[in-house]
């Protein structure tokens, strides 16, 4: 079923009682060509591009909970590609290019809104680092511009640029193509499109074992809904990646931390863009529903609790009140946490593992949502061909042995 | 020296961590120090790249009880070890650096 103005009218005449489920809910088959472990945005995007670009439709996405119930539904929906190094710029900008046509491609409104992402500089060091980012980005064809304090104020009127602030704003880097998208819709859109191409999406099914043949290659998975044979397993399990890889005896350079966010009560449009500040540490945007969406830094310890301590949230709110005094009397509605898998160099891991037939896409840490389409696209190519996609190649698991890191700790922008 | 606890019920709002040197204190006084009992190689020159990667970067990232280091930065300023459950965040035990690493079963008692 295709969404269109005509279908909307037809269903409206029918009092909206004729809408059907957006993706199938099949029982697992006994064998698939490829099994994707993890039904978040990245896993579903991988399934979609496997089916669409590589013609592999005998694919299952296995999800322990419900699709988009993990980090895909818990992030602050920020999209940008202003990373420092060539490898990262290529990866994140590839994703940004795909975001532009995604709603049309999926025939599902992901509400991508390129409203601009502004990163604030509060010290001489910030100014120098951000200008370096701007120049580096421009060399890589990634749009990023330096704004003076007055220009930053003009772009985001609620911003407090008073020189009396504890950490006064000295300027900002602005990526105009950056913005936000509706995170749930991204998961749903990819699930719907992948399901229509023949991919089985199996929810409430946890992988509890990975079967290996005599030569060590994977031959199947054990799940809470029975065993399934397969030659290829693609693990896209975010915070739970270490746990899944351990089933095949593969060690990962990952640590899983809680990352929290909170939203205010919905108000009328008041905030025109996305603002991030590394120094006082907070990031904020306004959802289309009207809520202010505010992100905190990670909690300090490894945890799988999907919650966190109160003080990282308090810290984020204090920073927001300092930057935007207009929001000091805003009431917060709810907060939550997701479990993010952080690598030593803050760059993702996309590619092969030492186990034949086992692929991994993980380590997106605090900033995976923005990369969802690009991540799925290059990982699908990697899984289909059994060799890394050129954009994914620098992000191999092997880089921790060779020492060729992609150190994006600064561009990751979230304290951890 | 055991320091007095603050007057408000801190266990209601954050983790209470039992520093082996100072007694139970609020989480904000501490810094997390990562997985415990990672031993620096005695003969670094003998290690190949694989072994260095394991030592420097690979981590258990365990779902369940794990031994980890904590640093009482706003207290005695000393590192110590802890057994903590990474799903419930409950501290099962803390022990000093150099003490025999506790087994998970012992901590449960």
Interface residues (C-beta under 8 A of the other chain):
Chain A: X240 X242 X243 X251 X252 X253 X254 X255 X256 X300 X301 X302 X303 X304 X305 X309 X310 X311 X341 X344 X400 X401 X402 X403
Chain B: X13 X14 X15 X27 X28 X31 X32 X34 X49 X50 X52 X53 X54 X56 X57 X58 X59 X60 X61 X62 X63 X66 X68 X84 X86 X87 X88 X89
